[in-house]
Amino acid sequence: MELQTLDDLERQVIKLLEKHRSVKNERDELAERVSRLEAEVAELRNENRSLKGDLEVARKNVADPEKEKRIETKVDELLSRLEGI
């Protein structure tokens, strides 16, 4: 083989090794990013679950105007009956 051809091959091998190192570093960075995002997704899911629970409690505790009116009417009726006794 010619010396020029060996030099060319050596340059190509060096370029390939540099590219390989670059791709490996990029892969590692992406793997770290995926790991962070998965942790964030898990945290958001837990927060979502908690908020849904809070919402359910709030719905149960919310004032029902119609129910309040019925109770008020019933209390008034009972008070009227007591006054008549």
Backbone torsions as a table, in degrees:
resi	resn	phi	psi	omega
1	MET	NA	152.1	179.1
2	GLU	-78.6	154.4	178.5
3	LEU	-64.1	-37.8	179.4
4	GLN	-62.0	-41.4	-178.9
5	THR	-66.6	-40.1	177.5
6	LEU	-65.2	-40.5	177.3
7	ASP	-63.1	-42.2	178.5
8	ASP	-62.9	-44.3	179.3
9	LEU	-63.0	-40.6	178.9
10	GLU	-63.4	-42.1	177.4
11	ARG	-62.7	-42.2	179.1
12	GLN	-64.5	-41.0	178.6
13	VAL	-63.6	-43.6	178.6
14	ILE	-61.3	-44.1	178.2
15	LYS	-62.2	-42.5	179.3
16	LEU	-64.1	-41.3	178.1
17	LEU	-63.6	-40.7	178.2
18	GLU	-65.0	-41.6	178.8
19	LYS	-64.6	-43.3	178.3
20	HIS	-59.0	-45.9	179.9
21	ARG	-61.7	-42.5	179.7
22	SER	-63.4	-45.3	179.8
23	VAL	-64.8	-40.3	179.3
24	LYS	-63.6	-43.8	178.0
25	ASN	-62.5	-41.9	179.1
26	GLU	-64.0	-41.3	178.4
27	ARG	-61.8	-43.3	179.6
28	ASP	-63.5	-41.6	178.3
29	GLU	-63.7	-41.7	179.3
30	LEU	-66.5	-38.5	178.4
31	ALA	-63.1	-40.6	177.2
32	GLU	-64.5	-41.8	179.7
33	ARG	-63.9	-43.3	178.3
34	VAL	-60.6	-42.8	-179.6
35	SER	-62.1	-45.0	178.3
36	ARG	-63.1	-41.9	-179.3
37	LEU	-67.2	-37.6	177.2
38	GLU	-63.4	-41.0	177.8
39	ALA	-64.3	-40.8	178.7
40	GLU	-64.8	-40.4	178.1
41	VAL	-62.2	-44.0	179.4
42	ALA	-61.8	-42.6	178.7
43	GLU	-63.5	-42.6	179.1
44	LEU	-66.9	-36.1	176.6
45	ARG	-63.0	-43.6	178.5
46	ASN	-63.4	-43.3	178.4
47	GLU	-62.9	-40.7	178.7
48	ASN	-62.2	-44.7	178.6
49	ARG	-59.5	-43.8	179.8
50	SER	-64.5	-43.3	179.2
51	LEU	-64.6	-37.5	176.7
52	LYS	-62.8	-39.7	176.7
53	GLY	-63.5	-44.3	177.5
54	ASP	-61.1	-40.3	179.2
55	LEU	-63.9	-41.6	179.2
56	GLU	-62.7	-43.2	177.8
57	VAL	-62.5	-43.9	179.8
58	ALA	-62.4	-40.0	178.5
59	ARG	-63.0	-38.9	180.0
60	LYS	-69.9	-30.9	-176.7
61	ASN	-91.2	-7.2	-176.3
62	VAL	-66.6	142.9	180.0
63	ALA	-70.7	134.2	177.4
64	ASP	-104.8	104.7	-175.4
65	PRO	-57.3	-39.0	-179.6
66	GLU	-66.2	-42.4	179.6
67	LYS	-65.4	-41.6	178.0
68	GLU	-61.2	-40.9	179.6
69	LYS	-64.6	-42.6	178.3
70	ARG	-62.8	-41.5	179.3
71	ILE	-65.1	-44.7	179.6
72	GLU	-60.0	-43.4	178.8
73	THR	-62.3	-43.9	-179.6
74	LYS	-64.4	-41.8	178.2
75	VAL	-61.8	-44.2	178.6
76	ASP	-60.5	-42.0	178.8
77	GLU	-62.2	-44.6	-179.0
78	LEU	-66.1	-39.2	177.9
79	LEU	-64.1	-39.5	178.5
80	SER	-63.1	-41.0	-180.0
81	ARG	-66.9	-38.2	179.5
82	LEU	-67.2	-37.0	180.0
83	GLU	-65.9	-29.2	-179.3
84	GLY	-78.1	-11.6	-177.0
85	ILE	-83.2	NA	NA
